[in-house]
């Protein structure tokens, strides 16, 4: 028989990391633990404070804590 596979949008894989300094809100929202509200806050923070210099800088964004950051490390 014919096998049909459906592809669902997934979080980016390690080979295709998201640059939090350049990614659009839609791309950031796909990251584990982020979603639309936090994606917007990341964009606002970036606009107001400039580029993130490392993953730890994301802790300055309201709503992102150590647990969320731990889940993001493989994707950013």
C-alpha positions in Angstrom: 0.0 0.0 0.0 0.9 3.6 -0.2 2.2 5.2 2.9 1.2 8.7 3.6 3.3 10.8 5.9 2.1 14.0 7.3 4.7 16.6 8.4 4.0 18.8 11.3 5.9 21.9 12.1 8.3 21.1 14.9 10.8 23.0 17.0 14.1 23.6 15.1 16.6 20.8 15.4 20.1 21.3 16.6 21.5 21.6 13.1 19.1 24.4 12.4 19.5 26.6 15.5 17.5 29.7 16.0 19.4 33.0 16.3 17.5 34.8 19.1 19.0 38.1 17.8 17.5 37.8 14.3 14.6 35.4 14.5 11.0 36.6 13.9 8.4 36.2 16.6 6.8 33.3 14.7 10.1 31.4 14.7 10.8 32.1 18.4 7.3 30.9 19.3 8.2 27.5 18.0 10.9 27.0 20.6 10.1 24.7 23.5 8.6 26.7 26.4 8.3 30.0 24.5 5.1 30.6 22.6 3.7 33.9 21.2 3.7 35.9 24.5 7.3 35.2 25.4 8.4 35.5 21.8 7.0 39.1 21.8 8.9 39.8 25.0 12.1 38.5 23.5 11.6 40.8 20.5 10.8 43.8 22.8 13.9 43.1 25.0 16.1 42.8 21.9 14.7 46.1 20.5 15.2 48.0 23.8 18.5 46.5 25.0 20.3 45.3 21.8 21.6 41.9 20.9 21.8 39.0 23.3 25.4 38.0 23.9 24.7 34.6 25.2 21.9 32.2 26.2 22.0 33.5 29.8 20.9 36.9 28.6 17.5 35.4 28.0 17.0 35.2 31.8 16.6 39.0 31.7 13.3 38.5 29.7 10.3 38.4 32.0 8.9 34.9 32.1 12.1 33.1 31.2 13.7 31.2 34.1 16.4 28.6 34.5 14.1 25.8 33.6 12.9 27.4 30.3 16.5 28.3 29.5 17.7 24.7 30.0 15.1 23.5 27.5 16.2 26.1 25.0 19.9 25.5 25.0 19.9 22.9 22.3 17.8 25.1 20.0 19.4 28.5 20.2 
